[in-house]
């Protein structure tokens, strides 16, 4: 172990000496910058590769096995139905839209949680805004007005709870 470490350090020292000599031979121009970048990569690789090899061999890490065409995959492929995908997408859209509307209300100084009912056919069908506490000087009409400006829905389908 110590001998291999000494060999590694010795090889790094030789590499740095060789690189320094090479750097002296390169003329001072744009090529010099490119050579310095490449030399930096080479020295970095010379430092990192023995460490990577040591980790790989000393840890007995499992190797990644690629799919082989001659070996069939024993796991069955189960794809969700289009109805399931549509329902999941609808729930995700409703939750995301509800969070964005709640952020908008919070930015207006109205702490709230918002639940939105939405269908692809009808769009936004109902909005339920649960205000954290009843703010003083704030009425339902103001919150309803903010929501109708933000969403394509009439005020009758907006429910505000405290």
Secondary structure, 3 states (H helix, E strand, C coil): CHHHHHHHHHHHHHHHHHHHHHHHHCCCCHHHHHHHHHHHHHHHHHHHHHHHHHHHHHCCCCCCCCCCCCCCCCCCCCCCCHHHHHHHHHHHHHHHHHHHHHHHHHHCCCCEEEEEEEECCCEEEEEEEEECCCCCCCCHHHHHHHHHHHCCCCHHHEEEEC
